[in-house]
Amino acid sequence: MSRFQSFPCLPRIKTMYSQFSEKEKAIADYILEDPQKIIHSTINQVADDLFVADATVFRFCKRIGFNGFQSMKIALASEIVAPIKNIHEEIQEGDSVKIIAEKVFKANIQTLEETLHTFSDSKMEDAIKLILEANVVGFYGSGGSGVIAMDAHHKFMRTGIQSMAYTDSHFQIMSAAQLTEQDVVVLISHSGSNKDIMDVLQIAKKNGAKSIGITNLAKSPLSQKVDIPLYTLSQETDYRSEALSSRIAQLSIIDSLYVNVMARRDKFGQESLQKMREAISLKKI
C-alpha cells in the first residue's frame, strides 16, 4: 500500500472498490455518496448507520492505507476543503493561449500520475498473458473510446497476433458472435456502462471469450463483469470532462500492454514488426 500514501482518499476507494467485500463496499458507498458527512461523524456513528461493528470501519480505513478512522477523516477533509485544483483548475475568461495550454498539459500529466498510482501489476500481468495466448484480440469502444480501440488495433497489428477493432454497434455484435474461447476482447468505456459495449461483453462471454476492460469507474457494470479490469483515473472541470481527460490514460494503458506483449514475443514480434515496416515503406516517396 506504500505507493498510495500520498494518494487522495476518494480515488483510493474508487480504485480498490472491486476488491472490497460486501461490507467494505457498503462503507465505500457511504463515503463516496457523502464525504462531507464523514468528516463530521465519529466511527461509532458510521458503524451505527451501516449496522456494522466499529472494528469493521476501522479495518476498512487500514485496508485503504490509513492508520485508522481519524487519519482517514483528516485526509478526506483536506480533499474536500482544498481539492486538487492546482492542476485541474478552471479555465478563466481572459486566460491566454499559453495559460490554457499549460492547464491542459498539466491536467493530462495529473491524470497519468493518478492512473499510475492505481496501477495493478497482477492485473496487467494477467491481461498480457490473455493477449499472448489469444488467437484473436478484438478491441471495442464507442464514441471517443472507439478512437482508442482503433489506435489499439493499429498498434497490435505489429505484434503478429491477429487483432480487429470495431466502433459501429452492429459490426461489434456481429464480430463478437464469431469469437471463440481462444479469443480475447478488450472493451474500452470511460463510464463502464455503455450499452453497446455491454452487449459485446455478453455475447463474447456466451462464446467463451476472455475479457479485459479499461474503464474509469470500479463500480461500473463493465468492471464488475469482465475477467480483468484495468482502471484509469481522471478529474473533471467545466471545460474538460473526465472522459476527455481519461483518454490519455487509456492510450497509456494500451501502450503498456502493447510494449509488454512485444517484449514477451521477442523475435516473433520483431519479425512481425519488420514485415509491417517494409510494407509501410511502399507508401513513402
Wavefront OBJ file of the C-alpha trace (Angstrom):
o trace
v 0.000 0.000 0.000
v 3.081 2.255 0.172
v 2.511 3.855 -3.206
v -0.918 5.019 -2.006
v 0.470 7.031 0.904
v 0.416 10.332 -0.982
v -2.685 9.425 -2.977
v -6.050 11.139 -2.230
v -8.604 9.187 -0.200
v -11.548 9.178 -2.624
v -9.512 7.949 -5.622
v -8.083 5.186 -3.410
v -11.586 3.991 -2.616
v -12.743 4.142 -6.243
v -9.653 2.269 -7.410
v -9.908 -0.533 -4.861
v -13.702 -0.861 -4.968
v -13.825 -4.104 -6.940
v -11.540 -5.774 -4.371
v -13.775 -4.977 -1.393
v -16.034 -7.377 0.462
v -19.758 -6.610 0.617
v -19.395 -4.859 3.975
v -16.420 -2.870 2.703
v -18.390 -1.851 -0.391
v -21.184 -0.598 1.879
v -18.669 1.580 3.753
v -17.137 2.738 0.467
v -20.566 3.709 -0.907
v -21.340 5.577 2.302
v -18.142 7.638 1.984
v -18.378 8.250 -1.762
v -22.012 9.371 -1.632
v -21.476 11.993 1.079
v -17.814 12.536 2.026
v -18.757 15.781 3.790
v -20.827 13.800 6.290
v -17.911 11.547 7.193
v -15.639 14.338 8.371
v -18.283 15.380 10.903
v -19.050 11.857 12.093
v -17.489 9.540 14.652
v -16.558 5.959 13.894
v -19.487 4.876 16.102
v -21.965 6.947 14.070
v -20.737 5.493 10.785
v -20.886 1.966 12.173
v -24.407 2.504 13.533
v -25.641 3.949 10.215
v -24.340 0.910 8.351
v -25.234 -1.688 11.010
v -21.634 -2.903 11.225
v -19.117 -3.086 14.062
v -16.726 -0.222 14.813
v -13.889 -2.656 14.124
v -15.210 -3.221 10.587
v -14.987 0.503 9.815
v -11.524 0.649 11.407
v -10.294 -2.285 9.308
v -11.657 -0.594 6.183
v -9.566 2.504 6.941
v -6.497 0.291 7.369
v -7.345 -1.556 4.158
v -7.157 1.635 2.104
v -3.838 2.639 3.642
v -4.644 4.798 6.668
v -3.635 4.267 10.302
v -7.249 4.496 11.389
v -10.547 6.342 11.105
v -9.181 9.655 12.323
v -6.305 9.746 9.830
v -8.745 8.927 7.009
v -11.020 11.784 8.137
v -8.101 14.222 8.114
v -7.117 13.183 4.593
v -10.711 13.359 3.417
v -11.218 16.804 4.952
v -8.169 18.174 3.143
v -9.555 16.884 -0.165
v -12.984 18.431 0.382
v -11.844 21.763 1.798
v -8.920 22.213 -0.586
v -9.413 19.817 -3.519
v -6.670 19.236 -6.003
v -7.458 22.067 -8.401
v -3.967 23.446 -8.778
v -3.741 21.160 -11.813
v -7.396 20.685 -12.745
v -8.171 24.369 -12.289
v -10.954 26.007 -14.238
v -10.339 27.890 -17.458
v -10.885 31.554 -16.663
v -12.212 34.230 -19.004
v -9.212 36.159 -20.230
v -6.749 33.261 -19.918
v -4.107 33.497 -22.625
v -3.492 30.773 -25.186
v -0.385 29.721 -23.284
v -2.156 29.587 -19.899
v -4.951 27.410 -21.303
v -2.406 25.121 -22.964
v -0.489 24.837 -19.675
v -3.660 23.894 -17.805
v -4.491 21.219 -20.379
v -0.963 19.784 -20.318
v -0.856 19.768 -16.516
v -4.269 18.104 -16.341
v -3.020 15.352 -18.654
v 0.080 14.883 -16.532
v -2.046 14.698 -13.380
v -4.327 12.107 -14.974
v -1.354 9.922 -15.888
v 0.142 10.231 -12.409
v -3.160 9.367 -10.724
v -3.710 6.403 -13.030
v -0.186 5.167 -12.367
v -0.979 5.223 -8.624
v -3.839 2.796 -9.296
v -1.697 0.513 -11.472
v -2.073 -3.167 -10.609
v 0.935 -5.278 -11.578
v -1.006 -8.515 -11.206
v -3.969 -7.417 -13.331
v -1.667 -6.106 -16.054
v 0.281 -9.374 -15.988
v -2.943 -11.373 -16.317
v -4.077 -9.183 -19.233
v -0.752 -9.637 -21.028
v -0.972 -13.427 -20.651
v -4.502 -13.499 -22.064
v -3.432 -11.498 -25.113
v -0.317 -13.620 -25.708
v -2.379 -16.815 -25.637
v -5.226 -15.489 -27.811
v -5.939 -16.444 -31.400
v -7.745 -13.149 -31.979
v -7.798 -9.966 -29.885
v -10.782 -7.701 -30.515
v -10.818 -4.075 -29.405
v -14.197 -2.442 -28.885
v -15.225 1.095 -27.954
v -17.917 3.632 -28.805
v -17.563 7.357 -29.402
v -14.287 8.669 -28.015
v -13.409 5.217 -26.731
v -13.844 3.915 -30.269
v -10.889 6.040 -31.335
v -8.827 4.372 -28.594
v -9.929 0.952 -29.850
v -8.792 1.796 -33.376
v -5.452 3.044 -32.040
v -5.023 -0.235 -30.138
v -5.736 -2.244 -33.285
v -3.244 -0.079 -35.183
v -0.556 -0.952 -32.625
v -1.320 -4.635 -32.116
v -1.242 -5.376 -35.835
v 2.526 -5.067 -35.384
v 2.699 -7.895 -32.839
v 1.813 -10.695 -35.222
v -1.245 -11.541 -33.123
v -4.433 -11.283 -35.140
v -6.414 -8.245 -34.000
v -9.512 -6.317 -35.006
v -11.412 -3.219 -33.944
v -14.976 -2.098 -34.484
v -16.749 1.092 -33.447
v -20.098 0.521 -35.199
v -22.510 -1.247 -32.835
v -23.795 -3.658 -35.481
v -20.301 -4.679 -36.591
v -19.370 -5.041 -32.928
v -22.017 -7.600 -32.074
v -21.607 -9.411 -35.407
v -17.881 -9.841 -34.821
v -18.423 -10.788 -31.165
v -20.772 -13.555 -32.309
v -17.854 -15.155 -34.177
v -15.490 -15.228 -31.198
v -14.419 -18.462 -29.519
v -12.930 -19.486 -26.182
v -9.470 -18.981 -27.701
v -10.144 -15.261 -28.237
v -9.941 -12.125 -26.088
v -11.970 -8.911 -26.157
v -10.615 -5.592 -24.860
v -13.567 -3.364 -24.016
v -12.940 0.361 -23.582
v -15.531 2.534 -21.864
v -14.901 5.523 -19.624
v -18.214 5.150 -17.778
v -18.207 1.362 -17.908
v -21.935 1.413 -18.568
v -22.172 1.855 -22.339
v -24.954 -0.445 -23.571
v -23.273 -1.336 -26.880
v -20.104 -2.382 -25.084
v -22.035 -4.383 -22.500
v -23.840 -6.159 -25.361
v -20.477 -7.106 -26.848
v -19.313 -8.437 -23.477
v -22.444 -10.521 -23.059
v -22.070 -12.121 -26.490
v -18.321 -12.641 -26.073
v -18.778 -14.333 -22.691
v -21.517 -16.545 -24.139
v -18.986 -17.776 -26.696
v -16.347 -18.379 -24.024
v -14.054 -15.491 -24.969
v -11.965 -13.897 -22.197
v -12.436 -10.206 -21.469
v -10.346 -7.201 -20.431
v -11.995 -3.895 -19.513
v -10.438 -0.419 -19.493
v -12.650 1.958 -17.520
v -12.599 4.850 -15.085
v -15.117 3.510 -12.580
v -14.553 0.482 -10.368
v -18.276 0.342 -9.520
v -19.354 0.163 -13.168
v -21.094 -2.846 -14.748
v -18.123 -3.335 -17.088
v -15.523 -3.521 -14.323
v -17.696 -5.943 -12.365
v -18.279 -8.355 -15.249
v -15.021 -8.530 -17.227
v -12.368 -11.094 -16.329
v -9.705 -8.434 -15.876
v -10.491 -4.754 -15.162
v -7.841 -2.085 -15.772
v -8.551 1.371 -14.390
v -7.906 4.954 -15.382
v -8.417 7.871 -13.034
v -9.211 11.445 -14.055
v -10.727 14.625 -12.676
v -13.417 16.794 -14.262
v -13.772 20.556 -14.728
v -16.373 22.706 -16.506
v -14.285 22.906 -19.659
v -12.737 19.475 -19.536
v -14.807 16.368 -18.934
v -13.149 13.475 -17.137
v -13.988 11.312 -20.169
v -11.895 13.657 -22.306
v -9.018 13.540 -19.849
v -9.125 9.783 -19.347
v -8.370 9.033 -22.991
v -4.735 9.975 -22.285
v -4.622 7.302 -19.606
v -6.481 4.812 -21.815
v -3.881 5.275 -24.533
v -1.103 4.778 -21.993
v -2.629 1.523 -20.763
v -2.909 0.296 -24.357
v 0.721 1.304 -24.968
v 1.799 -0.558 -21.822
v 0.004 -3.694 -22.978
v 1.498 -3.403 -26.459
v 5.102 -2.894 -25.326
v 4.861 -5.740 -22.819
v 3.390 -8.088 -25.426
v 6.118 -7.158 -27.930
v 8.804 -7.740 -25.298
v 7.391 -11.204 -24.495
v 7.098 -12.196 -28.148
v 10.767 -11.360 -28.625
v 11.998 -12.373 -32.114
v 8.471 -13.221 -33.329
v 7.315 -9.734 -32.504
v 10.369 -8.172 -34.119
v 9.884 -10.223 -37.277
v 6.273 -9.124 -37.499
v 7.249 -5.501 -36.876
v 9.886 -5.642 -39.606
v 7.361 -7.031 -42.119
v 4.994 -4.216 -41.218
v 7.695 -1.582 -41.665
v 8.661 -2.979 -45.059
v 5.033 -2.912 -46.197
v 4.522 0.645 -44.944
v 7.684 1.789 -46.725
v 5.855 1.293 -50.040
v 3.647 4.243 -49.056
v 6.598 6.606 -48.782
v 8.018 8.615 -51.667
l 1 2 3 4 5 6 7 8 9 10 11 12 13 14 15 16 17 18 19 20 21 22 23 24 25 26 27 28 29 30 31 32 33 34 35 36 37 38 39 40 41 42 43 44 45 46 47 48 49 50 51 52 53 54 55 56 57 58 59 60 61 62 63 64 65 66 67 68 69 70 71 72 73 74 75 76 77 78 79 80 81 82 83 84 85 86 87 88 89 90 91 92 93 94 95 96 97 98 99 100 101 102 103 104 105 106 107 108 109 110 111 112 113 114 115 116 117 118 119 120 121 122 123 124 125 126 127 128 129 130 131 132 133 134 135 136 137 138 139 140 141 142 143 144 145 146 147 148 149 150 151 152 153 154 155 156 157 158 159 160 161 162 163 164 165 166 167 168 169 170 171 172 173 174 175 176 177 178 179 180 181 182 183 184 185 186 187 188 189 190 191 192 193 194 195 196 197 198 199 200 201 202 203 204 205 206 207 208 209 210 211 212 213 214 215 216 217 218 219 220 221 222 223 224 225 226 227 228 229 230 231 232 233 234 235 236 237 238 239 240 241 242 243 244 245 246 247 248 249 250 251 252 253 254 255 256 257 258 259 260 261 262 263 264 265 266 267 268 269 270 271 272 273 274 275 276 277 278 279 280 281 282 283 284 285
